[in-house]
Amino acid sequence: MTLDVDVTLAGDMVVARMTGEWPTLDREILMHTLEQWSRVTHLCFEHNVRRVLSISDVVGVASSSAALRIYSHPEDFGWDRSIRMAIVRADARTRRIIGMAVEVSKRNGWPFELFASELEGLEWLSSEDIR
Protein backbone atom coordinates (compact mmCIF):
# COMPACT_ATOMS: atom_id res chain seq x y z
CA MET A 1 0.00 0.00 0.00
CA THR A 2 1.21 3.53 -0.71
CA LEU A 3 0.68 6.92 0.83
CA ASP A 4 -1.86 9.02 -1.07
CA VAL A 5 -2.60 12.69 -0.53
CA ASP A 6 -5.66 14.53 -1.79
CA VAL A 7 -5.30 18.32 -1.63
CA THR A 8 -8.41 20.40 -2.33
CA LEU A 9 -9.66 23.93 -1.94
CA ALA A 10 -12.77 23.95 0.29
CA GLY A 11 -14.12 27.48 0.49
CA ASP A 12 -11.62 29.57 2.42
CA MET A 13 -9.37 26.70 3.45
CA VAL A 14 -7.25 23.96 1.96
CA VAL A 15 -7.97 20.39 3.01
CA ALA A 16 -5.17 17.83 2.71
CA ARG A 17 -6.23 14.24 3.39
CA MET A 18 -3.65 11.48 3.61
CA THR A 19 -4.61 7.83 3.28
CA GLY A 20 -2.67 4.63 2.89
CA GLU A 21 0.26 3.33 4.88
CA TRP A 22 3.23 5.12 6.46
CA PRO A 23 6.43 4.51 4.51
CA THR A 24 9.04 2.56 6.44
CA LEU A 25 11.93 4.90 5.60
CA ASP A 26 12.18 8.43 7.00
CA ARG A 27 13.45 9.75 3.66
CA GLU A 28 10.23 8.55 2.00
CA ILE A 29 8.16 10.31 4.66
CA LEU A 30 10.18 13.50 4.16
CA MET A 31 9.73 13.24 0.38
CA HIS A 32 5.95 12.83 0.74
CA THR A 33 5.79 15.74 3.17
CA LEU A 34 7.74 18.00 0.83
CA GLU A 35 5.43 17.08 -2.05
CA GLN A 36 2.24 17.52 0.01
CA TRP A 37 3.25 20.79 1.67
CA SER A 38 4.43 22.22 -1.64
CA ARG A 39 1.00 21.49 -3.16
CA VAL A 40 -0.77 22.91 -0.10
CA THR A 41 1.23 26.13 0.07
CA HIS A 42 0.96 26.66 -3.70
CA LEU A 43 -2.83 26.38 -3.47
CA CYS A 44 -2.89 28.69 -0.42
CA PHE A 45 -0.90 31.42 -2.16
CA GLU A 46 -2.73 30.99 -5.46
CA HIS A 47 -6.12 31.52 -3.77
CA ASN A 48 -5.01 33.75 -0.86
CA VAL A 49 -6.01 31.11 1.70
CA ARG A 50 -4.33 31.00 5.11
CA ARG A 51 -6.02 28.03 6.77
CA VAL A 52 -5.22 24.34 6.27
CA LEU A 53 -6.94 21.27 7.64
CA SER A 54 -4.48 18.36 7.44
CA ILE A 55 -6.18 15.01 8.05
CA SER A 56 -4.40 11.69 8.22
CA ASP A 57 -6.11 8.34 7.96
CA VAL A 58 -2.77 6.60 7.47
CA VAL A 59 -2.19 3.18 9.01
CA GLY A 60 1.06 1.97 10.50
CA VAL A 61 3.57 3.53 12.81
CA ALA A 62 4.53 7.17 12.30
CA SER A 63 8.19 8.10 12.64
CA SER A 64 9.03 10.39 15.56
CA SER A 65 12.39 11.35 14.01
CA ALA A 66 10.76 12.31 10.67
CA ALA A 67 8.05 14.24 12.51
CA LEU A 68 10.66 16.13 14.53
CA ARG A 69 12.59 16.98 11.35
CA ILE A 70 9.43 18.19 9.60
CA TYR A 71 7.87 20.19 12.42
CA SER A 72 11.17 21.62 13.71
CA HIS A 73 11.85 23.31 10.37
CA PRO A 74 8.61 23.56 8.36
CA GLU A 75 10.15 26.34 6.24
CA ASP A 76 12.44 23.68 4.71
CA PHE A 77 9.29 22.04 3.35
CA GLY A 78 7.90 25.23 1.82
CA TRP A 79 5.72 26.28 4.74
CA ASP A 80 4.96 29.90 5.59
CA ARG A 81 4.14 31.31 9.05
CA SER A 82 1.10 33.11 7.68
CA ILE A 83 -0.69 29.79 7.16
CA ARG A 84 -2.46 28.18 10.13
CA MET A 85 -2.64 24.39 10.10
CA ALA A 86 -4.93 22.15 12.12
CA ILE A 87 -3.34 18.70 12.15
CA VAL A 88 -5.90 15.95 12.68
CA ARG A 89 -4.72 12.51 13.73
CA ALA A 90 -7.55 10.36 15.08
CA ASP A 91 -5.15 7.60 16.12
CA ALA A 92 -3.96 8.27 19.68
CA ARG A 93 -0.62 6.54 19.10
CA THR A 94 0.14 8.73 16.08
CA ARG A 95 -0.83 11.85 18.07
CA ARG A 96 1.61 10.86 20.81
CA ILE A 97 4.39 10.20 18.29
CA ILE A 98 4.06 13.53 16.48
CA GLY A 99 2.81 15.55 19.44
CA MET A 100 6.27 16.50 20.70
CA ALA A 101 7.30 17.64 17.22
CA VAL A 102 4.19 19.79 16.86
CA GLU A 103 4.91 21.36 20.26
CA VAL A 104 8.43 22.24 19.08
CA SER A 105 6.97 23.99 16.04
CA LYS A 106 4.51 25.92 18.20
CA ARG A 107 7.30 27.07 20.54
CA ASN A 108 9.10 28.32 17.43
CA GLY A 109 6.10 30.45 16.45
CA TRP A 110 4.43 28.22 13.88
CA PRO A 111 0.62 28.39 13.94
CA PHE A 112 0.04 24.64 14.13
CA GLU A 113 -2.20 22.68 16.46
CA LEU A 114 -2.81 18.94 16.84
CA PHE A 115 -6.34 17.51 17.20
CA ALA A 116 -8.09 14.17 17.54
CA SER A 117 -11.07 15.12 15.36
CA GLU A 118 -11.86 17.17 12.28
CA LEU A 119 -14.48 19.13 14.22
CA GLU A 120 -11.91 20.27 16.81
CA GLY A 121 -9.53 21.29 14.04
CA LEU A 122 -12.23 23.22 12.20
CA GLU A 123 -13.26 25.03 15.38
CA TRP A 124 -9.66 26.11 16.00
CA LEU A 125 -9.23 27.24 12.40
CA SER A 126 -12.43 29.27 12.69
CA SER A 127 -11.31 31.00 15.87
CA GLU A 128 -9.20 34.14 15.88
CA ASP A 129 -7.12 32.82 18.76
CA ILE A 130 -3.94 30.94 17.95
CA ARG A 131 -2.99 28.83 20.95
C-alpha positions as CSV (number, residue, x, y, z in Angstrom):
1,M,0.0,0.0,0.0
2,T,1.2,3.5,-0.7
3,L,0.7,6.9,0.8
4,D,-1.9,9.0,-1.1
5,V,-2.6,12.7,-0.5
6,D,-5.7,14.5,-1.8
7,V,-5.3,18.3,-1.6
8,T,-8.4,20.4,-2.3
9,L,-9.7,23.9,-1.9
10,A,-12.8,24.0,0.3
11,G,-14.1,27.5,0.5
12,D,-11.6,29.6,2.4
13,M,-9.4,26.7,3.4
14,V,-7.2,24.0,2.0
15,V,-8.0,20.4,3.0
16,A,-5.2,17.8,2.7
17,R,-6.2,14.2,3.4
18,M,-3.6,11.5,3.6
19,T,-4.6,7.8,3.3
20,G,-2.7,4.6,2.9
21,E,0.3,3.3,4.9
22,W,3.2,5.1,6.5
23,P,6.4,4.5,4.5
24,T,9.0,2.6,6.4
25,L,11.9,4.9,5.6
26,D,12.2,8.4,7.0
27,R,13.5,9.7,3.7
28,E,10.2,8.6,2.0
29,I,8.2,10.3,4.7
30,L,10.2,13.5,4.2
31,M,9.7,13.2,0.4
32,H,5.9,12.8,0.7
33,T,5.8,15.7,3.2
34,L,7.7,18.0,0.8
35,E,5.4,17.1,-2.1
36,Q,2.2,17.5,0.0
37,W,3.2,20.8,1.7
38,S,4.4,22.2,-1.6
39,R,1.0,21.5,-3.2
40,V,-0.8,22.9,-0.1
41,T,1.2,26.1,0.1
42,H,1.0,26.7,-3.7
43,L,-2.8,26.4,-3.5
44,C,-2.9,28.7,-0.4
45,F,-0.9,31.4,-2.2
46,E,-2.7,31.0,-5.5
47,H,-6.1,31.5,-3.8
48,N,-5.0,33.7,-0.9
49,V,-6.0,31.1,1.7
50,R,-4.3,31.0,5.1
51,R,-6.0,28.0,6.8
52,V,-5.2,24.3,6.3
53,L,-6.9,21.3,7.6
54,S,-4.5,18.4,7.4
55,I,-6.2,15.0,8.0
56,S,-4.4,11.7,8.2
57,D,-6.1,8.3,8.0
58,V,-2.8,6.6,7.5
59,V,-2.2,3.2,9.0
60,G,1.1,2.0,10.5
61,V,3.6,3.5,12.8
62,A,4.5,7.2,12.3
63,S,8.2,8.1,12.6
64,S,9.0,10.4,15.6
65,S,12.4,11.4,14.0
66,A,10.8,12.3,10.7
67,A,8.0,14.2,12.5
68,L,10.7,16.1,14.5
69,R,12.6,17.0,11.4
70,I,9.4,18.2,9.6
71,Y,7.9,20.2,12.4
72,S,11.2,21.6,13.7
73,H,11.8,23.3,10.4
74,P,8.6,23.6,8.4
75,E,10.2,26.3,6.2
76,D,12.4,23.7,4.7
77,F,9.3,22.0,3.4
78,G,7.9,25.2,1.8
79,W,5.7,26.3,4.7
80,D,5.0,29.9,5.6
81,R,4.1,31.3,9.0
82,S,1.1,33.1,7.7
83,I,-0.7,29.8,7.2
84,R,-2.5,28.2,10.1
85,M,-2.6,24.4,10.1
86,A,-4.9,22.2,12.1
87,I,-3.3,18.7,12.2
88,V,-5.9,15.9,12.7
89,R,-4.7,12.5,13.7
90,A,-7.5,10.4,15.1
91,D,-5.1,7.6,16.1
92,A,-4.0,8.3,19.7
93,R,-0.6,6.5,19.1
94,T,0.1,8.7,16.1
95,R,-0.8,11.8,18.1
96,R,1.6,10.9,20.8
97,I,4.4,10.2,18.3
98,I,4.1,13.5,16.5
99,G,2.8,15.6,19.4
100,M,6.3,16.5,20.7
101,A,7.3,17.6,17.2
102,V,4.2,19.8,16.9
103,E,4.9,21.4,20.3
104,V,8.4,22.2,19.1
105,S,7.0,24.0,16.0
106,K,4.5,25.9,18.2
107,R,7.3,27.1,20.5
108,N,9.1,28.3,17.4
109,G,6.1,30.5,16.5
110,W,4.4,28.2,13.9
111,P,0.6,28.4,13.9
112,F,0.0,24.6,14.1
113,E,-2.2,22.7,16.5
114,L,-2.8,18.9,16.8
115,F,-6.3,17.5,17.2
116,A,-8.1,14.2,17.5
117,S,-11.1,15.1,15.4
118,E,-11.9,17.2,12.3
119,L,-14.5,19.1,14.2
120,E,-11.9,20.3,16.8
121,G,-9.5,21.3,14.0
122,L,-12.2,23.2,12.2
123,E,-13.3,25.0,15.4
124,W,-9.7,26.1,16.0
125,L,-9.2,27.2,12.4
126,S,-12.4,29.3,12.7
127,S,-11.3,31.0,15.9
128,E,-9.2,34.1,15.9
129,D,-7.1,32.8,18.8
130,I,-3.9,30.9,18.0
131,R,-3.0,28.8,20.9
